[in-house]
Amino acid sequence: MGTERRAPRVLLERWFNAALAAVDPARCLPPVLPEPGAGRSVVVGAGKAAASMAAAVEANYAGPLTGLVIVPYGHATATRCIEVREAGHPVPDEAGVAATEELLDRLEGLGPDDQVLVLLSGGGSALLSAPAPPLTLAEKQATTRALLRSGAPIDAINTVRRHLSRVKGGRLAVHAHPARVVTLLISDVPGDDPATIASGPTSPDTSTPEDARRVLERYQVPCEPSVAAALEQVQPPPKPDDPRLRGVSCQVVAGAQAALQAAAQAARADGVTPLVLGDTLEGEAREVARVLIGMGRSCRRWGAPVPPPCVLLSGGETSVTVRGAGRGGRNTELALAAALAADGIPGFHLLSADTDGIDGSEDNAGALVDPATLARARTQGVDAWAHLAENDSYGFFEAVGGLLHTGPTLTNVNDFRALLVP
């Protein structure tokens, strides 16, 4: 293998691309599509991968289809008979509310011979937006922004979302009753729980409004009067024994573990020993970065848990408690914190990226760190610690190089991290 092909950045990007290919809807959906029923087949869905999932269904489903899916702006792809609507993410907007109402209209009047194919992926929580009265869209937007800045993990955020919605927490499935409901999911959440993916619109909800109140209290998110009223008045979500869910099935067709295993296989082919640390790593991004670098240091010094050359692979979703006014998502912040943790240690290379191609609300997927990252910063007079304190990881890597741009990948299995120890 030539030197150019073995350049660390080339290797890291090749392994990332292998991970993305493993969770491409065109590969994952065809083997699990149901047979058409006796009646109509209606496709609905939401998420960053929903349009590419819809296209895969159209290319492989055996019968006629109609339907509508909702994706973030810039995530649409060509479809023939399933309509695609774009809306706001990660904060819901009026386009999302209108698209959700149109989606619900598609489910009116269905009977027991009809089949609803629900396509869900990460991002669906913001896109399926139907605020529970008396909550207004503006009030829901404010609560969402506060939750996203609070450092709360995704399962906690989605607990609140389920109890402020007319469609989440199994309510979409109730709306489709008595039709058969088949839900196919691409998971972006640690643990791959269908009740958490896109806030579980077709899954029973065992949480309570009190659980949602506790999340708001724990993460110091104001419980405005309209939020409190909505939590009191919202229609209870269906529980696991609800008879309206008997015709509902849910199947996770792709998740972070499949992506990590594909990257590990690609690394072995390149002569690098992979170690998959898991697909459920959570916590503050900067703290996870310190742990990863500590493990890399152990590999380099002691050959444990694996000897170099090796790559430590991990997935899951970190969080960022936002205290500054800078720009940058959780993967870019993790990369900056890792660069600082590895300062003075030769040889480390890291890729940290969101598999959907969008880190937070920026235009980059994440960032790459190499042994010269901090040296370039010092030469240019860029203070890495100040950028981290201000949550301005995007500004740091924009100045010194290292931003990773892929554009929307049209899939989403959460974060992907690869630490290469040569």
LOVO-208754 format. One record per residue (C-alpha): z, x, y; residue in three letters. Coordinates in Angstrom, 3 decimals, m for minus. Each point is the difference from the previous one (the first is absolute). Example, Ala and Ser with C-alpha at 12.3 -4.5 7.8 and 13.67 -1.06 7.14 Angstrom:
BEGIN
+----------+----------+----------+--------+
|        w |        u |        v | residu |
+----------+----------+----------+--------+
|    7.800 |   12.300 |   m4.500 |    ala |
|   m0.660 |    1.370 |    3.440 |    ser |
+----------+----------+----------+--------+
***
This chain:
BEGIN
+----------+----------+----------+--------+
|        w |        u |        v | residu |
+----------+----------+----------+--------+
|    0.000 |    0.000 |    0.000 |    met |
|   m1.017 |    1.433 |    3.375 |    gly |
|    2.440 |    0.906 |    2.752 |    thr |
|   m1.258 |   m2.757 |    2.283 |    glu |
|    0.542 |   m2.660 |   m2.642 |    arg |
|    3.513 |    1.276 |   m0.604 |    arg |
|    1.003 |   m0.083 |    3.670 |    ala |
|    3.330 |   m1.904 |    0.123 |    pro |
|   m1.244 |   m2.678 |    2.387 |    arg |
|   m3.058 |   m0.611 |   m2.173 |    val |
|    2.218 |   m0.362 |   m3.054 |    leu |
|    2.421 |   m2.366 |    1.710 |    leu |
|   m2.770 |   m2.237 |    1.294 |    glu |
|   m1.724 |    0.000 |   m3.386 |    arg |
|    3.205 |   m1.143 |   m1.704 |    trp |
|    0.524 |   m2.667 |    2.658 |    phe |
|   m3.533 |   m1.276 |   m0.543 |    asn |
|    0.615 |   m0.105 |   m3.764 |    ala |
|    3.085 |   m2.119 |    0.652 |    ala |
|   m1.986 |   m2.409 |    2.181 |    leu |
|   m2.787 |   m0.325 |   m2.566 |    ala |
|    2.516 |   m1.011 |   m2.671 |    ala |
|    1.165 |   m3.005 |    2.042 |    val |
|   m3.375 |   m1.124 |    1.326 |    asp |
|   m0.246 |   m3.808 |   m0.436 |    pro |
|   m3.528 |    0.399 |   m1.406 |    ala |
|    1.590 |    1.894 |   m2.898 |    arg |
|    3.263 |   m1.913 |   m0.416 |    cys |
|   m0.956 |   m3.660 |    0.300 |    leu |
|   m2.956 |   m0.608 |   m2.367 |    pro |
|    1.986 |    0.491 |   m3.252 |    pro |
|    2.648 |   m2.588 |    0.968 |    val |
|   m2.037 |   m2.816 |    1.549 |    leu |
|    0.700 |   m3.402 |   m1.586 |    pro |
|   m2.650 |   m2.198 |   m1.525 |    glu |
|   m1.159 |   m2.886 |    2.204 |    pro |
|    1.780 |   m3.285 |   m0.541 |    gly |
|   m1.467 |   m3.462 |   m0.419 |    ala |
|    0.218 |   m0.728 |    3.722 |    gly |
|   m0.475 |    1.866 |    3.227 |    arg |
|    0.829 |    3.680 |    0.509 |    ser |
|    1.492 |    0.815 |    3.405 |    val |
|    0.845 |    3.524 |    1.133 |    val |
|    2.609 |    0.630 |    2.695 |    val |
|    1.858 |    3.143 |    0.931 |    gly |
|    1.283 |    2.416 |    2.582 |    ala |
|    0.607 |    3.698 |    0.420 |    gly |
|   m1.662 |    3.270 |    0.807 |    lys |
|   m1.867 |   m0.061 |   m3.313 |    ala |
|   m0.765 |   m3.734 |    0.000 |    ala |
|   m3.652 |    0.277 |    1.066 |    ala |
|   m0.846 |    2.711 |   m2.525 |    ser |
|    1.877 |   m2.009 |   m2.644 |    met |
|   m2.073 |   m3.053 |    0.929 |    ala |
|   m3.211 |    2.017 |   m0.286 |    ala |
|    1.055 |    1.205 |   m3.455 |    ala |
|    0.683 |   m3.586 |   m1.066 |    val |
|   m3.404 |   m1.164 |    1.252 |    glu |
|   m1.735 |    2.773 |   m1.926 |    ala |
|    1.739 |   m0.781 |   m3.300 |    asn |
|    1.181 |   m3.627 |   m0.134 |    tyr |
|   m1.888 |   m2.181 |   m2.440 |    ala |
|   m0.138 |   m3.207 |    2.053 |    gly |
|   m0.594 |   m1.356 |    3.520 |    pro |
|    2.555 |    0.833 |    2.682 |    leu |
|    1.110 |   m1.023 |    3.462 |    thr |
|    2.871 |    1.331 |    2.029 |    gly |
|    1.469 |    1.966 |    2.872 |    leu |
|    1.979 |    3.237 |    0.309 |    val |
|    1.734 |    1.573 |    3.006 |    ile |
|   m0.093 |    3.722 |    0.791 |    val |
|    1.086 |    2.203 |    2.912 |    pro |
|   m2.513 |    0.740 |    2.713 |    tyr |
|   m2.473 |    2.599 |   m1.255 |    gly |
|    0.635 |   m0.719 |   m3.700 |    his |
|   m2.773 |   m2.537 |   m0.639 |    ala |
|   m2.765 |    0.658 |   m2.484 |    thr |
|   m3.136 |   m1.900 |   m0.952 |    ala |
|    0.475 |   m3.086 |   m2.179 |    thr |
|   m2.363 |   m2.807 |   m1.002 |    arg |
|    2.018 |   m3.173 |   m0.480 |    cys |
|    3.617 |    0.943 |    0.729 |    ile |
|    0.556 |    0.004 |    3.757 |    glu |
|    1.901 |    2.859 |    1.613 |    val |
|    2.174 |   m0.435 |    3.103 |    arg |
|    1.515 |    2.880 |    1.977 |    glu |
|    3.431 |   m0.195 |    1.612 |    ala |
|    2.866 |    2.059 |    1.377 |    gly |
|    2.071 |    2.485 |   m1.985 |    his |
|    2.839 |    1.050 |   m0.206 |    pro |
|    0.976 |   m2.595 |    2.612 |    val |
|   m1.536 |   m3.471 |   m0.566 |    pro |
|   m2.246 |   m1.517 |    2.632 |    asp |
|   m1.707 |   m3.291 |    0.843 |    glu |
|   m3.030 |    0.890 |   m2.119 |    ala |
|    2.282 |    0.365 |   m3.017 |    gly |
|    1.673 |   m3.345 |    0.644 |    val |
|   m3.384 |   m1.739 |    0.297 |    ala |
|   m1.365 |    1.723 |   m3.106 |    ala |
|    3.094 |   m0.943 |   m1.993 |    thr |
|   m0.385 |   m3.663 |    0.956 |    glu |
|   m3.650 |    0.159 |   m1.054 |    glu |
|    1.014 |    1.632 |   m3.280 |    leu |
|    2.495 |   m2.789 |   m0.683 |    leu |
|   m2.699 |   m2.581 |    0.732 |    asp |
|   m2.057 |    1.520 |   m2.848 |    arg |
|    2.798 |   m0.974 |   m2.406 |    leu |
|    0.172 |   m3.657 |    0.980 |    glu |
|   m0.881 |   m2.567 |   m2.627 |    gly |
|   m0.158 |    2.313 |   m3.006 |    leu |
|    0.686 |   m1.431 |   m3.444 |    gly |
|    1.292 |    1.307 |   m3.343 |    pro |
|   m3.515 |    0.989 |   m1.138 |    asp |
|   m0.504 |    2.230 |    3.044 |    asp |
|    0.855 |    3.692 |    0.136 |    gln |
|    1.265 |    1.978 |    2.990 |    val |
|   m0.444 |    3.766 |   m0.155 |    leu |
|    2.425 |    1.623 |    2.446 |    val |
|   m0.755 |    3.594 |    1.045 |    leu |
|    2.930 |    1.814 |    1.594 |    leu |
|    0.625 |    3.540 |    1.191 |    ser |
|    2.146 |    1.829 |    2.490 |    gly |
|   m0.299 |   m1.359 |    3.520 |    gly |
|   m0.074 |   m3.588 |   m1.175 |    gly |
|    3.412 |   m0.755 |    1.525 |    ser |
|   m1.303 |    0.404 |    3.550 |    ala |
|   m3.372 |   m1.589 |   m0.682 |    leu |
|    1.276 |   m3.171 |   m1.720 |    leu |
|    1.733 |   m1.314 |    3.082 |    ser |
|    1.399 |   m3.523 |    0.165 |    ala |
|    3.236 |    0.097 |    2.031 |    pro |
|    2.670 |   m2.422 |   m1.167 |    ala |
|    0.944 |   m2.524 |    2.729 |    pro |
|    1.419 |    0.264 |    2.571 |    pro |
|   m1.015 |    3.676 |   m0.008 |    leu |
|   m3.000 |    0.771 |    2.207 |    thr |
|   m2.528 |    2.738 |   m0.627 |    leu |
|    1.316 |    1.995 |    2.966 |    ala |
|    3.548 |   m0.184 |   m1.364 |    glu |
|   m1.156 |    1.017 |   m3.464 |    lys |
|   m1.915 |    2.925 |    1.514 |    gln |
|    3.130 |    1.204 |    1.808 |    ala |
|    2.083 |   m0.183 |   m3.189 |    thr |
|   m2.697 |    1.812 |   m1.974 |    thr |
|   m0.218 |    2.826 |    2.545 |    arg |
|    3.778 |    0.414 |   m0.036 |    ala |
|    0.087 |    0.110 |   m3.804 |    leu |
|   m2.788 |    2.584 |   m0.153 |    leu |
|    1.866 |    2.262 |    2.431 |    arg |
|    3.394 |   m0.470 |   m1.667 |    ser |
|   m0.440 |    2.301 |   m2.992 |    gly |
|    0.436 |   m2.873 |   m2.466 |    ala |
|   m1.767 |    0.453 |   m3.367 |    pro |
|   m2.943 |   m2.246 |   m0.795 |    ile |
|    1.885 |   m2.230 |   m2.462 |    asp |
|    2.603 |   m0.780 |    2.670 |    ala |
|   m2.673 |   m0.711 |    2.613 |    ile |
|   m1.808 |   m2.309 |   m2.398 |    asn |
|    3.228 |   m1.872 |   m0.768 |    thr |
|    0.101 |   m1.048 |    3.633 |    val |
|   m3.707 |   m0.775 |    0.074 |    arg |
|    0.266 |   m2.327 |   m3.005 |    arg |
|    2.609 |   m2.131 |    1.733 |    his |
|   m1.901 |   m0.273 |    3.279 |    leu |
|   m3.240 |   m1.237 |   m1.570 |    ser |
|   m1.647 |   m3.174 |   m1.303 |    arg |
|   m2.191 |    1.967 |   m2.421 |    val |
|    1.987 |    2.946 |   m1.375 |    lys |
|    2.600 |   m0.014 |   m2.753 |    gly |
|   m2.018 |   m2.130 |   m2.427 |    gly |
|   m0.958 |   m2.662 |    2.519 |    arg |
|   m3.735 |    0.794 |   m0.243 |    leu |
|    0.108 |   m0.761 |   m3.729 |    ala |
|    1.783 |   m3.276 |    0.710 |    val |
|   m2.756 |   m0.871 |    2.474 |    his |
|   m2.616 |    0.573 |   m2.741 |    ala |
|    1.813 |   m2.140 |   m2.592 |    his |
|   m1.109 |   m1.487 |   m2.413 |    pro |
|   m2.877 |    2.491 |   m0.283 |    ala |
|    0.366 |    3.017 |   m2.271 |    arg |
|    0.888 |    3.051 |    2.117 |    val |
|   m0.912 |    3.526 |   m1.150 |    val |
|    1.315 |    2.748 |    2.286 |    thr |
|   m1.352 |    3.556 |   m0.176 |    leu |
|    1.901 |    2.580 |    1.999 |    leu |
|   m0.521 |    3.554 |    1.184 |    ile |
|    3.544 |    1.194 |    0.590 |    ser |
|    1.132 |    1.922 |    3.059 |    asp |
|    3.734 |   m0.419 |   m0.629 |    val |
|    2.434 |    2.123 |   m2.016 |    pro |
|    0.628 |   m1.704 |   m3.324 |    gly |
|   m3.179 |   m2.140 |    0.121 |    asp |
|    1.975 |   m3.258 |    0.268 |    asp |
|   m2.455 |   m2.902 |    0.592 |    pro |
|    2.685 |   m1.765 |    2.036 |    ala |
|   m0.072 |    2.859 |    2.517 |    thr |
|   m3.752 |    0.764 |    0.109 |    ile |
|   m1.337 |   m1.879 |    3.055 |    ala |
|    3.409 |   m1.760 |   m0.014 |    ser |
|   m0.795 |   m1.815 |   m3.230 |    gly |
|   m2.035 |   m3.059 |    1.036 |    pro |
|   m0.462 |   m1.055 |   m3.642 |    thr |
|    3.282 |    1.339 |   m1.429 |    ser |
|    3.355 |   m1.784 |   m0.209 |    pro |
|    2.606 |    1.197 |    2.461 |    asp |
|    3.566 |    0.591 |   m1.116 |    thr |
|    1.198 |    1.152 |    3.443 |    ser |
|    1.696 |   m2.261 |    2.521 |    thr |
|   m0.019 |   m0.458 |    3.778 |    pro |
|    3.381 |    1.729 |   m0.019 |    glu |
|   m1.656 |    3.072 |   m1.531 |    asp |
|   m2.459 |    0.008 |    2.898 |    ala |
|    2.849 |   m0.270 |    2.512 |    arg |
|    1.734 |    2.966 |   m1.619 |    arg |
|   m3.162 |    2.118 |    0.346 |    val |
|   m0.209 |   m0.812 |    3.706 |    leu |
|    3.666 |    0.860 |    0.461 |    glu |
|   m0.099 |    3.220 |   m2.028 |    arg |
|   m2.983 |    1.395 |    1.897 |    tyr |
|    1.160 |   m1.302 |    3.367 |    gln |
|   m2.971 |   m2.287 |    0.533 |    val |
|    0.854 |   m2.809 |    2.447 |    pro |
|    0.176 |   m3.427 |   m1.649 |    cys |
|   m1.396 |   m2.065 |    2.831 |    glu |
|    0.848 |   m3.732 |    0.131 |    pro |
|   m3.469 |   m0.975 |   m1.244 |    ser |
|    0.323 |    2.410 |   m2.940 |    val |
|    3.412 |   m1.415 |   m0.878 |    ala |
|   m1.368 |   m3.543 |    0.236 |    ala |
|   m2.987 |    0.836 |   m2.214 |    ala |
|    2.296 |    1.508 |   m2.626 |    leu |
|    1.986 |   m3.246 |    0.018 |    glu |
|   m2.979 |   m2.370 |   m0.087 |    gln |
|   m2.694 |    1.709 |   m2.083 |    val |
|   m0.994 |   m1.787 |   m3.195 |    gln |
|    1.789 |    1.741 |   m2.907 |    pro |
|   m2.294 |    2.267 |   m2.014 |    pro |
|   m0.684 |   m0.891 |   m3.623 |    pro |
|    2.362 |    1.529 |   m2.542 |    lys |
|   m1.078 |    1.444 |   m3.388 |    pro |
|    0.557 |   m3.324 |   m1.787 |    asp |
|   m2.051 |   m2.060 |    2.475 |    asp |
|   m2.460 |   m2.110 |   m2.032 |    pro |
|   m2.689 |    0.508 |    2.655 |    arg |
|   m0.158 |    3.686 |   m1.015 |    leu |
|   m0.652 |   m0.614 |   m3.702 |    arg |
|   m3.736 |    0.485 |    0.456 |    gly |
|    0.410 |    3.211 |    2.017 |    val |
|   m0.538 |    3.527 |   m1.360 |    ser |
|    0.306 |    3.335 |    1.793 |    cys |
|   m1.397 |    3.352 |   m1.110 |    gln |
|    0.220 |    3.363 |    1.756 |    val |
|   m3.369 |    1.672 |   m0.592 |    val |
|    0.608 |    3.260 |    1.894 |    ala |
|    2.935 |    1.872 |    1.450 |    gly |
|    1.221 |    3.374 |    1.134 |    ala |
|    0.694 |    1.321 |   m3.492 |    gln |
|   m3.656 |   m0.327 |   m1.021 |    ala |
|   m1.030 |    1.878 |    3.139 |    ala |
|    2.504 |    2.788 |   m0.643 |    leu |
|   m1.060 |    0.389 |   m3.625 |    gln |
|   m3.648 |    0.300 |    1.058 |    ala |
|    0.925 |    2.685 |    2.527 |    ala |
|    2.006 |    1.815 |   m2.680 |    ala |
|   m3.001 |   m0.003 |   m2.323 |    gln |
|   m2.208 |    1.407 |    2.744 |    ala |
|    2.566 |    2.732 |    0.741 |    ala |
|    0.103 |    1.060 |   m3.654 |    arg |
|   m3.782 |    0.262 |    0.032 |    ala |
|    0.379 |    2.404 |    2.931 |    asp |
|    2.499 |    2.176 |   m1.841 |    gly |
|    3.055 |   m1.224 |    1.934 |    val |
|    3.059 |   m1.408 |   m1.799 |    thr |
|    0.877 |   m3.476 |    1.313 |    pro |
|    3.455 |   m1.560 |    0.065 |    leu |
|    0.139 |   m3.712 |    0.830 |    val |
|    3.338 |   m0.601 |    1.683 |    leu |
|   m0.412 |   m3.766 |   m0.054 |    gly |
|   m1.657 |   m2.869 |    1.812 |    asp |
|    3.134 |   m1.493 |    1.574 |    thr |
|    1.293 |    2.671 |    2.395 |    leu |
|    1.574 |   m1.646 |    3.031 |    glu |
|    2.193 |    0.989 |    2.928 |    gly |
|   m0.446 |    1.433 |    3.466 |    glu |
|   m3.272 |    1.930 |    0.122 |    ala |
|    1.556 |    3.136 |    1.439 |    arg |
|    2.730 |    0.044 |   m2.667 |    glu |
|   m2.486 |   m0.471 |   m2.839 |    val |
|   m1.960 |    2.920 |    1.481 |    ala |
|    3.041 |    2.271 |   m0.222 |    arg |
|    0.554 |   m0.935 |   m3.642 |    val |
|   m3.646 |    0.669 |   m0.890 |    leu |
|    0.040 |    3.412 |    1.663 |    ile |
|    3.284 |    0.820 |   m1.744 |    gly |
|   m1.592 |   m0.769 |   m3.360 |    met |
|   m3.012 |    2.097 |    0.916 |    gly |
|    2.273 |    2.885 |    0.900 |    arg |
|    1.641 |   m0.252 |   m3.417 |    ser |
|   m3.393 |    0.057 |   m1.708 |    cys |
|   m0.968 |    3.104 |    1.927 |    arg |
|    3.267 |    1.885 |   m0.534 |    arg |
|    1.098 |   m1.092 |   m3.475 |    trp |
|   m3.063 |   m1.570 |   m1.586 |    gly |
|    1.929 |   m3.260 |   m0.299 |    ala |
|   m0.578 |   m2.845 |   m0.444 |    pro |
|   m3.529 |    1.414 |   m0.508 |    val |
|   m1.380 |    3.492 |    0.630 |    pro |
|   m2.720 |    0.678 |    2.576 |    pro |
|   m2.815 |   m0.586 |    0.450 |    pro |
|    1.147 |   m3.595 |    0.034 |    cys |
|   m0.266 |   m3.191 |    1.998 |    val |
|    2.829 |   m2.468 |    0.497 |    leu |
|   m1.433 |   m3.523 |    0.178 |    leu |
|    1.887 |   m3.046 |    1.236 |    ser |
|   m0.525 |   m3.517 |    1.259 |    gly |
|    2.054 |   m2.845 |    1.395 |    gly |
|    0.685 |   m0.997 |    3.567 |    glu |
|    2.163 |    1.940 |    2.403 |    thr |
|    1.276 |   m1.460 |    3.240 |    ser |
|    0.427 |    1.160 |    3.574 |    val |
|    2.792 |   m1.066 |    2.317 |    thr |
|   m1.832 |    0.147 |    3.309 |    val |
|    2.057 |    1.422 |    2.846 |    arg |
|   m2.722 |    1.676 |    2.063 |    gly |
|   m3.122 |   m1.198 |    1.772 |    ala |
|   m2.562 |    2.132 |   m1.835 |    gly |
|   m2.808 |   m0.847 |   m2.402 |    arg |
|   m0.190 |    0.462 |   m3.741 |    gly |
|    0.550 |   m1.752 |   m3.305 |    gly |
|    2.439 |    0.857 |   m2.755 |    arg |
|   m2.345 |    2.402 |   m1.830 |    asn |
|   m0.797 |    1.985 |    3.111 |    thr |
|    3.703 |    0.172 |    0.857 |    glu |
|    0.776 |    1.171 |   m3.528 |    leu |
|   m2.632 |    2.720 |    0.326 |    ala |
|    1.492 |    1.256 |    3.281 |    leu |
|    3.518 |    0.015 |   m1.448 |    ala |
|   m1.297 |    1.865 |   m3.066 |    ala |
|   m1.637 |    2.636 |    2.177 |    ala |
|    3.330 |    0.606 |    1.714 |    leu |
|    1.921 |    0.057 |   m3.291 |    ala |
|   m2.449 |    2.559 |   m1.430 |    ala |
|    0.045 |    2.244 |    3.074 |    asp |
|    0.074 |    3.624 |   m1.151 |    gly |
|   m0.870 |   m0.811 |   m3.619 |    ile |
|   m3.487 |    1.292 |   m0.846 |    pro |
|   m2.609 |   m1.895 |   m1.921 |    gly |
|    0.848 |   m3.683 |    0.262 |    phe |
|   m2.792 |   m2.532 |    0.558 |    his |
|    0.659 |   m3.724 |    0.279 |    leu |
|   m2.069 |   m3.156 |    0.261 |    leu |
|    1.878 |   m3.172 |    0.923 |    ser |
|   m2.083 |   m3.124 |    0.512 |    ala |
|   m0.090 |   m3.754 |   m0.318 |    asp |
|   m2.468 |   m1.023 |   m2.685 |    thr |
|   m1.373 |   m2.767 |    2.230 |    asp |
|   m1.294 |    2.629 |    2.431 |    gly |
|    2.168 |   m1.204 |    2.894 |    ile |
|    3.398 |    1.585 |    0.596 |    asp |
|    2.000 |   m2.641 |    1.823 |    gly |
|   m2.235 |   m1.311 |    2.768 |    ser |
|   m1.828 |    3.243 |    0.809 |    glu |
|   m3.550 |    1.070 |   m0.872 |    asp |
|    1.027 |    2.704 |   m2.497 |    asn |
|    0.976 |   m0.280 |   m3.648 |    ala |
|    2.667 |    2.685 |    0.367 |    gly |
|    0.117 |    3.746 |    0.476 |    ala |
|   m0.325 |    3.365 |   m1.723 |    leu |
|    2.374 |    2.941 |    0.376 |    val |
|   m0.854 |    3.634 |   m0.730 |    asp |
|    2.037 |    3.206 |    0.348 |    pro |
|   m1.398 |    0.625 |    3.497 |    ala |
|    0.722 |   m3.476 |    1.442 |    thr |
|    3.105 |    1.023 |    1.952 |    leu |
|   m1.510 |    3.346 |    1.022 |    ala |
|   m2.901 |   m1.861 |    1.624 |    arg |
|    2.487 |   m2.251 |    1.756 |    ala |
|    1.940 |    2.923 |    1.433 |    arg |
|   m3.195 |    1.709 |    1.170 |    thr |
|   m0.965 |   m3.174 |    1.864 |    gln |
|    3.474 |   m0.600 |    1.401 |    gly |
|    0.498 |   m3.167 |   m2.056 |    val |
|    3.655 |   m0.737 |   m0.826 |    asp |
|    0.082 |   m1.450 |   m3.518 |    ala |
|    3.653 |   m1.003 |    0.181 |    trp |
|   m0.556 |   m1.870 |    3.263 |    ala |
|   m2.929 |   m1.886 |   m1.501 |    his |
|    2.105 |   m0.986 |   m3.022 |    leu |
|    2.865 |   m1.190 |    2.209 |    ala |
|   m2.462 |   m2.162 |    1.947 |    glu |
|   m1.636 |   m1.390 |   m3.183 |    asn |
|   m3.224 |    1.571 |    1.255 |    asp |
|   m1.394 |    1.506 |   m3.182 |    ser |
|   m3.509 |   m1.202 |    0.863 |    tyr |
|    0.103 |    1.872 |    3.304 |    gly |
|    1.220 |    3.139 |   m1.770 |    phe |
|   m2.777 |    0.108 |   m2.600 |    phe |
|   m2.602 |   m1.064 |    2.522 |    glu |
|    0.948 |    3.079 |    2.034 |    ala |
|    0.211 |    2.566 |   m2.821 |    val |
|   m2.380 |   m1.475 |   m2.577 |    gly |
|    0.787 |   m1.695 |   m3.263 |    gly |
|   m0.648 |   m3.719 |    0.539 |    leu |
|   m1.681 |   m1.518 |   m3.050 |    leu |
|   m2.636 |   m2.627 |    0.784 |    his |
|   m1.543 |   m2.050 |   m2.803 |    thr |
|   m0.550 |   m3.371 |    1.630 |    gly |
|    1.044 |   m3.156 |   m1.880 |    pro |
|   m0.195 |    0.700 |   m3.738 |    thr |
|   m0.004 |   m3.738 |   m0.925 |    leu |
|    2.788 |    0.523 |   m2.508 |    thr |
|    3.735 |    0.450 |    0.476 |    asn |
|    2.635 |    1.329 |   m2.392 |    val |
|    2.292 |    1.359 |    2.688 |    asn |
|    0.715 |    3.644 |    0.763 |    asp |
|   m1.413 |    3.039 |   m1.755 |    phe |
|    1.602 |    3.411 |    0.330 |    arg |
|   m1.148 |    3.260 |   m1.561 |    ala |
|    1.956 |    3.232 |    0.586 |    leu |
|   m1.966 |    3.010 |   m1.269 |    leu |
|    2.061 |    3.066 |   m0.921 |    val |
|   m2.381 |    2.911 |   m0.774 |    pro |
+----------+----------+----------+--------+
***
